[in-house]
Amino acid sequence: MFKNILLFVKYPSVAAIIITIWAGSAVLLIHDQTISILTVIQINLIVSLIIGFVGFRVDKK
């Protein structure tokens, strides 16, 4: 079952890093209620876009 998913995700290490960032932020928000949710989401979005752009980039030959 997971072989089909892993074949679909071409770069699983980059996807795992992005998932870890979002999961860690969710745990942080649960732990500390004073942090602004909107700020954390904006930071995660920017970081995920940068990592995704660099990590999922395919060299064109």
N, C-alpha and C positions, 0 to 999 in steps of 0.2 A: 504494500500500500504506500509506504513512504518512499519507495524507489521512484515512483512516478512523480512525486512532489520534488524530490531532490534533483531529478533530471530537469524539471521545469525551472528550478532556481539555479541559474548558471553560476552564481557566485555566493555560495551559502555562508562563507565567512563574513562577507560584508553585511548580508542580511542578518546574521546573528549579532553583529555589533550594533546595528540599528535597533533590533529587538531588545537587546540588553539595555541600551540607553533609555528606551521608552518604559521598560519594566522597572528599571531602577528609579526613574522619575516618579512612577506610580507609587512605588514603595515609599519614596521620600515624601510625597504628598499625603499619603496615609499616615505616616509617622508625625509629620509636622503640619498642623492645620493652618499655621499663620502664613505660609508661602502662597503667593498668588498663583492660581492655577493657569491663568492666561499667560503669565510670564514664562512659566515652565514649558508650556506647550509651544510658545513662540521660540524659545531657545532650542527645544528639541527639534522643531521643524527646520530651523536654520542649520543646525548641526547635521541632521539627517540628510538634508539636501546636499550639503557639502560632501559628506562621506559617500552618499550615493553617486554623486557626480564623479568623484575621484575613483571610487571603488568599482563602479559598474561600467566605467569607460572601457571601450574596446579599441585596441590599436588598429587603425585603418592602414592596410598595406597596399 
